[in-house]
Amino acid sequence: MQFEWKGVFPALLTPFTPDDRIDSELFIRNLAAQVEASVHGVIIGGSLGEASTIRQEEKEVLTKQALEYMEGRLPVIVNIAESTTADAIQQAANAKRWGANGLMLLPPMRYKTDDRETITYFKAVAASTDLPIMIYNNPVDYKIDTRPEMFDALTEHENITALKESSRDVTNLTRMKNRFGDRFKILCGVDTLAMEELCLGADGWVAGLVCAFPKETTAIYNLVKAGKIAEATAIYRWFMPLLELDIHPKLVQYIKLAAAKTGIGSEYVRPPRLVLEGEERTRILAIINEGIAGRPVLG
């Protein structure tokens, strides 16, 4: 399947039942809401999808269910977040075998690689597959910064075609565009910076709160790309208190609670994460409920 790294790509939640199994019915319900909102692709098993705790067989089930539901309409991307190069290569092979259309590739987990090691890791995975790859740069959470100049060594791999930029430094977008033109598509990976980066020429948005508010997310993207900045700004300002749930260590719990309140998710998380309770739950619920009460009417 040929596709472009453009538009809104939800980092899908992994819904669980109360007894800690994949909730396939709820997964499809959320997926249907994303398709109805006209997203441009979906990502399986990212950080928001609890990549650190879902098992390989569960990722396979989610990928195949998404592919079956999509019927070729939209690309299904599998996230790779492994500790060793060999395991990452195996995950790329698994994704290809399952039928995935592309990969999102994090640097190695647990060990903080230097620049040479990071580049060698990315190149090894890229050389092992023909699937298109989006590199995921998130030094805030994962401590490895894949800076623009490091992509010089990655241009030889034609299947490394995009960057999910989550460094919180919006100037990286302009640095990448100045250095490489359109060689790499750039997608914002931080909800609270999405409109700013889209206005600066980002090609897309790997979104989190889209899992609870899909139509509002795609509305912002479409309005910005249509040059309707005032209309997009009005939605973005309403959205901001909710988008800030994406930049907290408990983003999984927070966004799952939001999706539960909008009817397309549940609160259940996999331990060691725990469902919110007490003052914290009350505080986050207040933000979510206020957002729902003031939800904008979309044209």
MIDOSE-1310 file (N, C-alpha, C; in nm, 2 decimals, decimal comma, always signed):
residues 299
mqfe	+0,08/-0,12/+0,00/+0,00/+0,00/+0,00/+0,09/+0,12/+0,00; +0,07/+0,21/-0,10/+0,14/+0,34/-0,10/+0,06/+0,44/-0,02; +0,13/+0,52/+0,06/+0,07/+0,63/+0,13/+0,17/+0,73/+0,16; +0,12/+0,85/+0,20/+0,21/+0,96/+0,24/+0,20/+0,98/+0,39
wkgv	+0,31/+1,03/+0,45/+0,31/+1,06/+0,59/+0,25/+1,20/+0,60; +0,12/+1,22/+0,58/+0,06/+1,35/+0,58/-0,07/+1,33/+0,66; -0,11/+1,43/+0,74/-0,24/+1,43/+0,80/-0,23/+1,39/+0,95; -0,34/+1,34/+1,00/-0,35/+1,31/+1,14/-0,34/+1,16/+1,15
fpal	-0,24/+1,11/+1,24/-0,22/+0,97/+1,26/-0,24/+0,95/+1,41; -0,36/+0,90/+1,46/-0,38/+0,87/+1,60/-0,28/+0,76/+1,65; -0,22/+0,79/+1,76/-0,14/+0,69/+1,84/-0,25/+0,62/+1,92; -0,30/+0,51/+1,87/-0,42/+0,44/+1,93/-0,39/+0,39/+2,07
ltpf	-0,50/+0,40/+2,15/-0,50/+0,34/+2,28/-0,51/+0,19/+2,26; -0,46/+0,11/+2,36/-0,48/-0,03/+2,37/-0,59/-0,06/+2,48; -0,71/-0,08/+2,44/-0,82/-0,10/+2,54/-0,81/-0,24/+2,60; -0,83/-0,24/+2,74/-0,83/-0,37/+2,81/-0,97/-0,39/+2,87
tpdd	-1,00/-0,52/+2,89/-1,11/-0,56/+2,97/-1,08/-0,55/+3,12; -1,18/-0,56/+3,21/-1,14/-0,56/+3,35/-1,05/-0,67/+3,40; -1,05/-0,78/+3,32/-0,96/-0,89/+3,36/-0,83/-0,89/+3,27; -0,79/-0,77/+3,22/-0,66/-0,75/+3,16/-0,64/-0,82/+3,02
rids	-0,75/-0,84/+2,95/-0,73/-0,89/+2,81/-0,76/-0,77/+2,71; -0,72/-0,79/+2,59/-0,75/-0,69/+2,48/-0,90/-0,69/+2,47; -0,96/-0,56/+2,47/-1,10/-0,54/+2,45/-1,12/-0,51/+2,30; -1,14/-0,62/+2,22/-1,14/-0,60/+2,07/-1,26/-0,52/+2,03
elfi	-1,38/-0,54/+2,10/-1,50/-0,46/+2,06/-1,47/-0,31/+2,08; -1,41/-0,27/+2,19/-1,39/-0,13/+2,22/-1,28/-0,08/+2,12; -1,18/-0,16/+2,09/-1,08/-0,12/+2,00/-1,14/-0,08/+1,86; -1,23/-0,16/+1,81/-1,29/-0,14/+1,68/-1,39/-0,01/+1,70
rnla	-1,45/+0,01/+1,81/-1,54/+0,12/+1,83/-1,45/+0,25/+1,82; -1,34/+0,25/+1,88/-1,25/+0,37/+1,87/-1,20/+0,39/+1,73; -1,16/+0,28/+1,67/-1,11/+0,28/+1,53/-1,22/+0,34/+1,44; -1,34/+0,30/+1,46/-1,45/+0,35/+1,37/-1,47/+0,50/+1,39
aqve	-1,45/+0,55/+1,51/-1,46/+0,69/+1,54/-1,35/+0,77/+1,47; -1,23/+0,71/+1,46/-1,12/+0,77/+1,39/-1,14/+0,78/+1,24; -1,19/+0,67/+1,19/-1,22/+0,67/+1,04/-1,33/+0,77/+1,01; -1,43/+0,77/+1,09/-1,55/+0,86/+1,07/-1,50/+1,01/+1,07
asvh	-1,39/+1,04/+1,15/-1,34/+1,17/+1,16/-1,24/+1,20/+1,05; -1,22/+1,10/+0,96/-1,13/+1,12/+0,85/-0,98/+1,14/+0,89; -0,93/+1,06/+0,98/-0,79/+1,06/+1,00/-0,72/+1,00/+0,88; -0,59/+1,00/+0,88/-0,51/+0,96/+0,76/-0,43/+0,84/+0,78
gvii	-0,44/+0,78/+0,89/-0,37/+0,65/+0,92/-0,37/+0,63/+1,07; -0,33/+0,51/+1,12/-0,33/+0,48/+1,26/-0,21/+0,41/+1,30; -0,17/+0,43/+1,43/-0,04/+0,37/+1,48/-0,08/+0,27/+1,59; -0,03/+0,15/+1,58/-0,05/+0,05/+1,68/+0,07/+0,04/+1,78
ggsl	+0,04/+0,03/+1,91/+0,14/+0,00/+2,00/+0,24/+0,11/+2,03; +0,20/+0,23/+2,02/+0,29/+0,34/+2,06/+0,30/+0,36/+2,21; +0,36/+0,47/+2,25/+0,37/+0,49/+2,39/+0,23/+0,50/+2,45; +0,14/+0,57/+2,39/+0,00/+0,58/+2,44/-0,07/+0,45/+2,43
geas	-0,03/+0,36/+2,34/-0,08/+0,22/+2,33/-0,02/+0,12/+2,43; +0,06/+0,18/+2,53/+0,12/+0,10/+2,63/+0,22/+0,00/+2,57; +0,31/+0,05/+2,49/+0,41/-0,03/+2,42/+0,49/-0,11/+2,52; +0,52/-0,05/+2,63/+0,61/-0,12/+2,73/+0,55/-0,24/+2,79
tirq	+0,42/-0,26/+2,78/+0,35/-0,37/+2,85/+0,27/-0,47/+2,76; +0,24/-0,43/+2,64/+0,16/-0,52/+2,56/+0,26/-0,62/+2,50; +0,21/-0,74/+2,49/+0,29/-0,86/+2,44/+0,28/-0,86/+2,29; +0,38/-0,94/+2,23/+0,39/-0,95/+2,08/+0,26/-1,00/+2,02
eeke	+0,21/-1,11/+2,08/+0,08/-1,16/+2,03/-0,03/-1,07/+2,04; -0,03/-0,98/+2,14/-0,14/-0,88/+2,14/-0,12/-0,77/+2,04; +0,00/-0,73/+2,01/+0,03/-0,64/+1,90/-0,01/-0,70/+1,77; +0,01/-0,82/+1,75/-0,03/-0,89/+1,63/-0,18/-0,89/+1,61
vltk	-0,25/-0,92/+1,72/-0,40/-0,92/+1,72/-0,45/-0,78/+1,68; -0,40/-0,67/+1,75/-0,44/-0,54/+1,72/-0,41/-0,50/+1,58; -0,29/-0,53/+1,53/-0,26/-0,49/+1,39/-0,35/-0,56/+1,29; -0,38/-0,69/+1,31/-0,46/-0,76/+1,21/-0,61/-0,71/+1,22
qale	-0,65/-0,68/+1,34/-0,79/-0,63/+1,35/-0,80/-0,50/+1,28; -0,70/-0,41/+1,30/-0,70/-0,28/+1,23/-0,70/-0,30/+1,08; -0,61/-0,38/+1,03/-0,60/-0,41/+0,89/-0,73/-0,46/+0,83; -0,80/-0,55/+0,90/-0,92/-0,61/+0,86/-1,03/-0,50/+0,85
ymeg	-1,03/-0,42/+0,95/-1,14/-0,31/+0,96/-1,11/-0,21/+0,85; -0,98/-0,17/+0,82/-0,95/-0,07/+0,73/-0,98/-0,11/+0,58; -0,96/-0,24/+0,55/-0,98/-0,30/+0,42/-0,90/-0,21/+0,31; -0,78/-0,17/+0,35/-0,70/-0,10/+0,26/-0,73/+0,05/+0,25
rlpv	-0,82/+0,10/+0,33/-0,86/+0,24/+0,31/-0,75/+0,34/+0,37; -0,69/+0,30/+0,48/-0,59/+0,38/+0,55/-0,47/+0,30/+0,59; -0,36/+0,35/+0,60/-0,24/+0,28/+0,64/-0,24/+0,25/+0,79; -0,19/+0,13/+0,83/-0,18/+0,08/+0,96/-0,03/+0,07/+0,99
ivni	+0,01/+0,15/+1,09/+0,15/+0,16/+1,12/+0,18/+0,09/+1,26; +0,29/+0,01/+1,26/+0,33/-0,06/+1,38/+0,45/+0,01/+1,45; +0,44/+0,03/+1,58/+0,55/+0,10/+1,65/+0,65/-0,01/+1,69; +0,78/+0,03/+1,68/+0,89/-0,06/+1,73/+0,96/+0,01/+1,84
aest	+0,96/-0,05/+1,96/+1,03/+0,01/+2,08/+1,10/-0,10/+2,15; +1,22/-0,14/+2,11/+1,29/-0,25/+2,16/+1,43/-0,21/+2,22; +1,48/-0,30/+2,29/+1,61/-0,28/+2,36/+1,73/-0,32/+2,28; +1,71/-0,41/+2,19/+1,83/-0,46/+2,11/+1,80/-0,45/+1,96
tada	+1,90/-0,44/+1,88/+1,89/-0,42/+1,74/+1,82/-0,55/+1,68; +1,86/-0,67/+1,73/+1,81/-0,79/+1,68/+1,66/-0,80/+1,70; +1,61/-0,75/+1,82/+1,47/-0,76/+1,85/+1,39/-0,66/+1,76; +1,45/-0,54/+1,74/+1,39/-0,44/+1,65/+1,37/-0,49/+1,51
iqqa	+1,48/-0,56/+1,46/+1,47/-0,62/+1,33/+1,36/-0,73/+1,32; +1,35/-0,81/+1,43/+1,25/-0,91/+1,43/+1,11/-0,85/+1,43; +1,10/-0,74/+1,51/+0,97/-0,67/+1,51/+0,93/-0,61/+1,37; +1,03/-0,56/+1,30/+1,00/-0,51/+1,16/+0,96/-0,63/+1,08
anak	+1,02/-0,74/+1,09/+0,98/-0,86/+1,01/+0,84/-0,91/+1,05; +0,81/-0,90/+1,18/+0,68/-0,94/+1,23/+0,57/-0,85/+1,16; +0,60/-0,72/+1,17/+0,50/-0,62/+1,12/+0,47/-0,64/+0,97; +0,58/-0,68/+0,89/+0,57/-0,71/+0,75/+0,48/-0,83/+0,73
rwga	+0,51/-0,93/+0,81/+0,43/-1,06/+0,80/+0,28/-1,04/+0,84; +0,26/-0,95/+0,93/+0,12/-0,93/+0,97/+0,04/-0,85/+0,87; +0,11/-0,78/+0,78/+0,05/-0,70/+0,68/+0,05/-0,55/+0,70; +0,13/-0,50/+0,80/+0,13/-0,36/+0,83/+0,19/-0,28/+0,71
nglm	+0,15/-0,16/+0,71/+0,19/-0,07/+0,59/+0,31/+0,02/+0,62; +0,35/+0,03/+0,75/+0,47/+0,11/+0,78/+0,51/+0,09/+0,92; +0,62/+0,15/+0,96/+0,67/+0,14/+1,09/+0,70/+0,28/+1,15; +0,68/+0,29/+1,28/+0,73/+0,40/+1,36/+0,84/+0,34/+1,45
llpp	+0,96/+0,40/+1,44/+1,08/+0,34/+1,50/+1,14/+0,43/+1,61; +1,13/+0,39/+1,73/+1,20/+0,46/+1,84/+1,35/+0,41/+1,85; +1,44/+0,50/+1,91/+1,57/+0,45/+1,93/+1,57/+0,34/+2,04; +1,68/+0,28/+2,06/+1,68/+0,17/+2,16/+1,63/+0,21/+2,30
mryk	+1,56/+0,12/+2,36/+1,51/+0,14/+2,49/+1,62/+0,11/+2,60; +1,61/+0,17/+2,71/+1,69/+0,14/+2,83/+1,83/+0,19/+2,83; +1,90/+0,15/+2,72/+2,04/+0,20/+2,70/+2,04/+0,33/+2,62; +2,11/+0,43/+2,67/+2,12/+0,56/+2,61/+2,24/+0,56/+2,51
tddr	+2,20/+0,53/+2,38/+2,30/+0,52/+2,28/+2,36/+0,66/+2,25; +2,49/+0,66/+2,20/+2,54/+0,78/+2,15/+2,50/+0,80/+2,00; +2,54/+0,91/+1,94/+2,50/+0,93/+1,80/+2,53/+0,82/+1,70; +2,66/+0,77/+1,71/+2,70/+0,66/+1,62/+2,61/+0,54/+1,64
etit	+2,59/+0,51/+1,76/+2,51/+0,39/+1,79/+2,36/+0,40/+1,75; +2,31/+0,52/+1,77/+2,17/+0,55/+1,73/+2,16/+0,54/+1,58; +2,25/+0,60/+1,51/+2,24/+0,59/+1,36/+2,25/+0,45/+1,31; +2,35/+0,38/+1,37/+2,37/+0,24/+1,32/+2,25/+0,15/+1,35
yfka	+2,18/+0,18/+1,46/+2,06/+0,10/+1,50/+1,95/+0,13/+1,39; +1,93/+0,26/+1,36/+1,82/+0,29/+1,27/+1,86/+0,24/+1,13; +1,98/+0,24/+1,09/+2,02/+0,19/+0,96/+2,00/+0,04/+0,95; +2,03/-0,03/+1,06/+2,02/-0,17/+1,05/+1,87/-0,22/+1,04
vaas	+1,79/-0,15/+1,11/+1,64/-0,18/+1,10/+1,59/-0,15/+0,96; +1,63/-0,03/+0,91/+1,59/+0,01/+0,77/+1,64/-0,08/+0,66; +1,76/-0,13/+0,68/+1,81/-0,22/+0,58/+1,75/-0,36/+0,58; +1,68/-0,39/+0,69/+1,62/-0,52/+0,71/+1,48/-0,53/+0,65
tdlp	+1,42/-0,42/+0,60/+1,28/-0,42/+0,56/+1,26/-0,32/+0,45; +1,15/-0,34/+0,37/+1,11/-0,24/+0,27/+0,99/-0,16/+0,31; +0,95/-0,18/+0,44/+0,84/-0,09/+0,48/+0,89/+0,05/+0,51; +0,80/+0,15/+0,48/+0,84/+0,29/+0,51/+0,85/+0,31/+0,66
imiy	+0,95/+0,39/+0,70/+0,98/+0,41/+0,84/+0,97/+0,56/+0,88; +0,90/+0,58/+0,99/+0,90/+0,72/+1,05/+0,98/+0,71/+1,18; +1,09/+0,78/+1,19/+1,18/+0,79/+1,31/+1,10/+0,87/+1,41; +1,11/+0,82/+1,54/+1,04/+0,89/+1,64/+1,15/+0,95/+1,74
nnpv	+1,15/+1,09/+1,74/+1,25/+1,16/+1,82/+1,18/+1,22/+1,94; +1,21/+1,16/+2,06/+1,15/+1,21/+2,18/+1,25/+1,21/+2,30; +1,35/+1,30/+2,29/+1,45/+1,30/+2,39/+1,40/+1,34/+2,53; +1,29/+1,40/+2,54/+1,23/+1,44/+2,68/+1,20/+1,31/+2,75
dyki	+1,13/+1,21/+2,69/+1,09/+1,09/+2,75/+1,19/+0,98/+2,74; +1,27/+0,97/+2,63/+1,35/+0,86/+2,60/+1,50/+0,89/+2,60; +1,53/+1,02/+2,62/+1,67/+1,06/+2,65/+1,77/+1,05/+2,54; +1,72/+1,01/+2,42/+1,81/+1,01/+2,30/+1,76/+1,11/+2,20
dtrp	+1,84/+1,21/+2,16/+1,80/+1,31/+2,07/+1,85/+1,29/+1,93; +1,76/+1,26/+1,84/+1,80/+1,24/+1,70/+1,78/+1,37/+1,63; +1,89/+1,44/+1,63/+1,89/+1,58/+1,59/+1,90/+1,59/+1,43; +1,86/+1,70/+1,37/+1,85/+1,71/+1,23/+1,98/+1,66/+1,16
emfd	+2,09/+1,70/+1,21/+2,22/+1,66/+1,14/+2,24/+1,51/+1,13; +2,18/+1,44/+1,22/+2,20/+1,29/+1,22/+2,13/+1,23/+1,11; +2,03/+1,30/+1,05/+1,96/+1,24/+0,93/+2,04/+1,25/+0,81; +2,16/+1,32/+0,81/+2,25/+1,31/+0,69/+2,28/+1,17/+0,66
alte	+2,31/+1,09/+0,76/+2,35/+0,95/+0,74/+2,24/+0,86/+0,71; +2,11/+0,91/+0,73/+2,00/+0,82/+0,70/+1,94/+0,84/+0,57; +1,98/+0,94/+0,49/+1,92/+0,97/+0,36/+1,94/+0,85/+0,26; +2,05/+0,77/+0,28/+2,08/+0,66/+0,19/+1,97/+0,55/+0,20
heni	+1,89/+0,55/+0,30/+1,79/+0,45/+0,32/+1,66/+0,51/+0,27; +1,62/+0,48/+0,15/+1,50/+0,54/+0,09/+1,37/+0,51/+0,17; +1,37/+0,41/+0,25/+1,25/+0,38/+0,32/+1,24/+0,45/+0,46; +1,34/+0,52/+0,49/+1,33/+0,62/+0,61/+1,28/+0,75/+0,55
talk	+1,15/+0,77/+0,57/+1,08/+0,88/+0,49/+1,02/+0,98/+0,58; +1,02/+0,97/+0,71/+0,95/+1,06/+0,80/+1,01/+1,07/+0,94; +0,98/+1,18/+1,00/+1,02/+1,20/+1,14/+0,90/+1,24/+1,23; +0,88/+1,18/+1,34/+0,78/+1,22/+1,44/+0,86/+1,30/+1,54
essr	+0,84/+1,43/+1,53/+0,92/+1,53/+1,61/+0,86/+1,56/+1,74; +0,92/+1,51/+1,85/+0,86/+1,53/+1,99/+0,96/+1,59/+2,08; +1,06/+1,67/+2,03/+1,16/+1,72/+2,12/+1,12/+1,84/+2,20; +1,00/+1,90/+2,17/+0,95/+2,02/+2,22/+1,02/+2,14/+2,17
dvtn	+1,11/+2,13/+2,08/+1,18/+2,24/+2,02/+1,13/+2,26/+1,88; +1,04/+2,35/+1,86/+0,97/+2,37/+1,73/+1,06/+2,41/+1,62; +1,18/+2,47/+1,66/+1,27/+2,51/+1,55/+1,33/+2,39/+1,48; +1,33/+2,27/+1,54/+1,37/+2,15/+1,47/+1,30/+2,13/+1,34
ltrm	+1,17/+2,16/+1,34/+1,09/+2,15/+1,21/+1,16/+2,23/+1,10; +1,19/+2,36/+1,13/+1,25/+2,45/+1,03/+1,39/+2,40/+0,99; +1,46/+2,35/+1,09/+1,60/+2,30/+1,06/+1,59/+2,18/+0,97; +1,49/+2,09/+0,99/+1,48/+1,98/+0,90/+1,44/+2,02/+0,76
knrf	+1,34/+2,11/+0,75/+1,30/+2,16/+0,62/+1,41/+2,23/+0,55; +1,49/+2,32/+0,62/+1,60/+2,39/+0,56/+1,71/+2,29/+0,51; +1,73/+2,19/+0,58/+1,84/+2,09/+0,55/+1,80/+1,99/+0,45; +1,68/+1,95/+0,45/+1,64/+1,84/+0,36/+1,52/+1,86/+0,27
gdrf	+1,46/+1,98/+0,27/+1,35/+2,01/+0,19/+1,24/+1,91/+0,22; +1,18/+1,84/+0,12/+1,08/+1,75/+0,14/+1,12/+1,60/+0,15; +1,26/+1,58/+0,16/+1,31/+1,44/+0,17/+1,24/+1,37/+0,28; +1,22/+1,43/+0,40/+1,16/+1,37/+0,51/+1,03/+1,44/+0,54
kilc	+0,92/+1,37/+0,55/+0,80/+1,44/+0,60/+0,81/+1,45/+0,75; +0,76/+1,56/+0,81/+0,77/+1,59/+0,95/+0,63/+1,59/+1,01; +0,61/+1,51/+1,11/+0,49/+1,51/+1,19/+0,51/+1,55/+1,33; +0,43/+1,64/+1,38/+0,44/+1,69/+1,52/+0,39/+1,57/+1,61
gvdt	+0,47/+1,55/+1,71/+0,43/+1,44/+1,81/+0,39/+1,49/+1,94; +0,37/+1,62/+1,96/+0,33/+1,68/+2,09/+0,20/+1,76/+2,07; +0,10/+1,71/+2,13/-0,03/+1,77/+2,11/-0,04/+1,92/+2,13; +0,03/+1,97/+2,24/+0,03/+2,11/+2,27/+0,11/+2,20/+2,18
lame	+0,18/+2,14/+2,08/+0,25/+2,22/+1,98/+0,20/+2,20/+1,84; +0,10/+2,12/+1,83/+0,06/+2,08/+1,70/+0,02/+2,19/+1,60; -0,06/+2,28/+1,65/-0,10/+2,39/+1,55/+0,01/+2,48/+1,52; +0,10/+2,51/+1,61/+0,22/+2,59/+1,59/+0,30/+2,52/+1,48
elcl	+0,33/+2,39/+1,49/+0,41/+2,33/+1,39/+0,34/+2,31/+1,26; +0,21/+2,29/+1,26/+0,14/+2,28/+1,13/+0,14/+2,41/+1,06; +0,13/+2,52/+1,13/+0,14/+2,66/+1,07/+0,28/+2,68/+1,01; +0,38/+2,62/+1,07/+0,52/+2,63/+1,02/+0,56/+2,53/+0,91
gadg	+0,46/+2,45/+0,87/+0,48/+2,36/+0,76/+0,49/+2,21/+0,79; +0,46/+2,17/+0,91/+0,46/+2,03/+0,94/+0,36/+1,96/+0,85; +0,40/+1,84/+0,81/+0,32/+1,76/+0,72/+0,20/+1,69/+0,79; +0,21/+1,67/+0,92/+0,11/+1,59/+0,99/+0,12/+1,60/+1,14
wvag	+0,04/+1,52/+1,20/+0,03/+1,53/+1,35/+0,00/+1,39/+1,40; +0,10/+1,33/+1,47/+0,08/+1,21/+1,55/+0,01/+1,25/+1,68; -0,12/+1,22/+1,69/-0,20/+1,28/+1,79/-0,23/+1,18/+1,91; -0,25/+1,24/+2,03/-0,29/+1,16/+2,14/-0,44/+1,18/+2,18
lvca	-0,48/+1,31/+2,20/-0,62/+1,33/+2,24/-0,72/+1,30/+2,13; -0,67/+1,28/+2,01/-0,76/+1,23/+1,91/-0,83/+1,10/+1,95; -0,77/+1,03/+2,04/-0,83/+0,90/+2,08/-0,96/+0,93/+2,16; -0,98/+1,05/+2,21/-1,10/+1,08/+2,27/-1,18/+1,19/+2,19
fpke	-1,11/+1,27/+2,12/-1,18/+1,38/+2,04/-1,13/+1,38/+1,90; -1,17/+1,28/+1,82/-1,11/+1,27/+1,68/-1,16/+1,38/+1,59; -1,28/+1,42/+1,59/-1,33/+1,52/+1,50/-1,27/+1,65/+1,52; -1,25/+1,69/+1,64/-1,19/+1,82/+1,67/-1,04/+1,82/+1,63
ttai	-0,97/+1,71/+1,64/-0,83/+1,70/+1,60/-0,82/+1,72/+1,45; -0,90/+1,64/+1,38/-0,89/+1,65/+1,23/-0,94/+1,79/+1,18; -1,03/+1,85/+1,25/-1,08/+1,98/+1,21/-0,97/+2,08/+1,22; -0,89/+2,08/+1,33/-0,77/+2,17/+1,34/-0,68/+2,15/+1,22
ynlv	-0,64/+2,03/+1,19/-0,55/+2,00/+1,08/-0,60/+2,05/+0,95; -0,73/+2,02/+0,92/-0,79/+2,06/+0,79/-0,80/+2,21/+0,78; -0,84/+2,28/+0,89/-0,85/+2,42/+0,88/-0,72/+2,49/+0,86; -0,61/+2,44/+0,93/-0,48/+2,50/+0,91/-0,44/+2,49/+0,77
kagk	-0,45/+2,36/+0,72/-0,41/+2,34/+0,58/-0,49/+2,42/+0,48; -0,61/+2,45/+0,51/-0,69/+2,53/+0,42/-0,67/+2,68/+0,44; -0,58/+2,72/+0,54/-0,54/+2,86/+0,56/-0,65/+2,93/+0,65; -0,73/+2,86/+0,71/-0,84/+2,92/+0,80/-0,79/+2,92/+0,94
iaea	-0,69/+3,00/+0,96/-0,62/+3,00/+1,09/-0,71/+3,05/+1,21; -0,79/+3,15/+1,19/-0,88/+3,20/+1,30/-0,97/+3,09/+1,34; -1,03/+3,02/+1,25/-1,12/+2,91/+1,28/-1,05/+2,80/+1,36; -0,93/+2,76/+1,31/-0,85/+2,66/+1,37/-0,81/+2,70/+1,51
taiy	-0,77/+2,83/+1,53/-0,73/+2,88/+1,66/-0,84/+2,87/+1,76; -0,96/+2,90/+1,72/-1,07/+2,89/+1,82/-1,09/+2,75/+1,87; -1,08/+2,65/+1,79/-1,09/+2,51/+1,84/-0,97/+2,48/+1,92; -0,85/+2,52/+1,88/-0,73/+2,49/+1,95/-0,73/+2,55/+2,09
rwfm	-0,78/+2,67/+2,10/-0,78/+2,73/+2,24/-0,87/+2,65/+2,33; -0,99/+2,61/+2,28/-1,08/+2,53/+2,36/-1,01/+2,40/+2,40; -0,93/+2,34/+2,30/-0,87/+2,21/+2,32/-0,76/+2,21/+2,41; -0,69/+2,32/+2,43/-0,56/+2,32/+2,50/-0,56/+2,26/+2,64
plle	-0,66/+2,28/+2,73/-0,65/+2,22/+2,86/-0,65/+2,06/+2,85; -0,72/+2,01/+2,75/-0,73/+1,87/+2,72/-0,60/+1,82/+2,66; -0,54/+1,90/+2,56/-0,42/+1,86/+2,50/-0,30/+1,85/+2,60; -0,31/+1,93/+2,71/-0,20/+1,92/+2,81/-0,20/+1,79/+2,88
ldih	-0,31/+1,71/+2,87/-0,31/+1,58/+2,93/-0,21/+1,49/+2,86; -0,17/+1,52/+2,74/-0,08/+1,44/+2,66/+0,07/+1,46/+2,70; +0,10/+1,56/+2,78/+0,24/+1,58/+2,81/+0,27/+1,56/+2,96; +0,21/+1,46/+3,02/+0,22/+1,42/+3,16/+0,27/+1,27/+3,16
pklv	+0,35/+1,23/+3,26/+0,38/+1,09/+3,27/+0,26/+0,99/+3,27; +0,15/+1,04/+3,32/+0,03/+0,96/+3,32/-0,06/+0,99/+3,20; +0,00/+1,02/+3,09/-0,09/+1,05/+2,97/-0,18/+0,93/+2,93; -0,13/+0,81/+2,96/-0,21/+0,69/+2,92/-0,34/+0,69/+3,01
qyik	-0,33/+0,70/+3,14/-0,44/+0,71/+3,23/-0,53/+0,82/+3,20; -0,47/+0,94/+3,17/-0,55/+1,06/+3,15/-0,63/+1,05/+3,02; -0,57/+1,01/+2,91/-0,64/+1,00/+2,78/-0,74/+0,89/+2,78; -0,70/+0,78/+2,85/-0,80/+0,67/+2,86/-0,93/+0,72/+2,93
laaa	-0,91/+0,79/+3,03/-1,03/+0,85/+3,11/-1,11/+0,94/+3,02; -1,04/+1,02/+2,94/-1,11/+1,11/+2,84/-1,19/+1,03/+2,74; -1,13/+0,92/+2,69/-1,19/+0,84/+2,59/-1,31/+0,77/+2,65; -1,30/+0,73/+2,77/-1,41/+0,67/+2,84/-1,53/+0,76/+2,85
ktgi	-1,50/+0,89/+2,89/-1,60/+0,99/+2,90/-1,67/+1,03/+2,77; -1,60/+1,02/+2,66/-1,66/+1,05/+2,53/-1,72/+0,92/+2,46; -1,71/+0,81/+2,53/-1,78/+0,69/+2,49/-1,71/+0,60/+2,39; -1,58/+0,63/+2,37/-1,50/+0,54/+2,27/-1,38/+0,48/+2,34
gsey	-1,38/+0,46/+2,47/-1,27/+0,40/+2,54/-1,31/+0,36/+2,68; -1,21/+0,31/+2,75/-1,24/+0,27/+2,89/-1,12/+0,31/+2,97; -1,13/+0,31/+3,11/-1,02/+0,35/+3,19/-0,92/+0,24/+3,22; -0,95/+0,12/+3,19/-0,86/+0,01/+3,23/-0,72/+0,02/+3,17
vrpp	-0,62/+0,01/+3,25/-0,48/+0,01/+3,21/-0,41/-0,11/+3,26; -0,30/-0,14/+3,21/-0,22/-0,26/+3,25/-0,12/-0,22/+3,36; -0,13/-0,30/+3,47/-0,03/-0,27/+3,58/+0,11/-0,29/+3,53; +0,21/-0,21/+3,58/+0,20/-0,13/+3,70/+0,12/+0,00/+3,70
rlvl	+0,07/+0,04/+3,58/-0,02/+0,15/+3,58/-0,15/+0,12/+3,66; -0,21/+0,22/+3,72/-0,33/+0,19/+3,79/-0,44/+0,30/+3,75; -0,56/+0,26/+3,75/-0,67/+0,35/+3,73/-0,66/+0,47/+3,83; -0,69/+0,59/+3,78/-0,69/+0,71/+3,86/-0,79/+0,70/+3,98
egee	-0,75/+0,76/+4,09/-0,85/+0,77/+4,20/-0,82/+0,89/+4,28; -0,91/+0,92/+4,37/-0,90/+1,03/+4,47/-0,89/+1,17/+4,40; -0,81/+1,25/+4,46/-0,80/+1,39/+4,42/-0,76/+1,40/+4,28; -0,66/+1,32/+4,24/-0,61/+1,32/+4,10/-0,72/+1,29/+4,00
rtri	-0,80/+1,19/+4,02/-0,91/+1,16/+3,93/-1,01/+1,27/+3,92; -1,04/+1,33/+4,04/-1,14/+1,44/+4,04/-1,09/+1,55/+3,96; -0,96/+1,59/+3,98/-0,90/+1,70/+3,91/-0,90/+1,68/+3,75; -0,86/+1,56/+3,71/-0,85/+1,53/+3,57/-0,99/+1,52/+3,51
laii	-1,09/+1,46/+3,58/-1,22/+1,46/+3,54/-1,28/+1,60/+3,52; -1,25/+1,69/+3,60/-1,30/+1,83/+3,59/-1,25/+1,89/+3,46; -1,13/+1,87/+3,42/-1,08/+1,92/+3,30/-1,15/+1,85/+3,18; -1,17/+1,72/+3,19/-1,24/+1,65/+3,08/-1,38/+1,69/+3,07
negi	-1,45/+1,70/+3,18/-1,59/+1,74/+3,18/-1,62/+1,88/+3,13; -1,53/+1,97/+3,17/-1,54/+2,11/+3,12/-1,52/+2,11/+2,97; -1,42/+2,03/+2,92/-1,40/+2,03/+2,78/-1,52/+1,97/+2,70; -1,58/+1,87/+2,75/-1,70/+1,81/+2,69/-1,81/+1,91/+2,69
agrp	-1,83/+1,98/+2,80/-1,94/+2,08/+2,81/-1,92/+2,19/+2,71; -1,80/+2,23/+2,69/-1,78/+2,34/+2,59/-1,74/+2,30/+2,45; -1,76/+2,17/+2,42/-1,72/+2,12/+2,29/-1,77/+2,20/+2,18; -1,68/+2,25/+2,09/-1,73/+2,34/+1,98/-1,82/+2,27/+1,88
vlg	-1,90/+2,35/+1,82/-1,98/+2,30/+1,71/-1,90/+2,31/+1,58; -1,88/+2,19/+1,52/-1,80/+2,19/+1,40/-1,88/+2,21/+1,27; -1,83/+2,28/+1,18/-1,90/+2,30/+1,05/-1,89/+2,17/+0,97
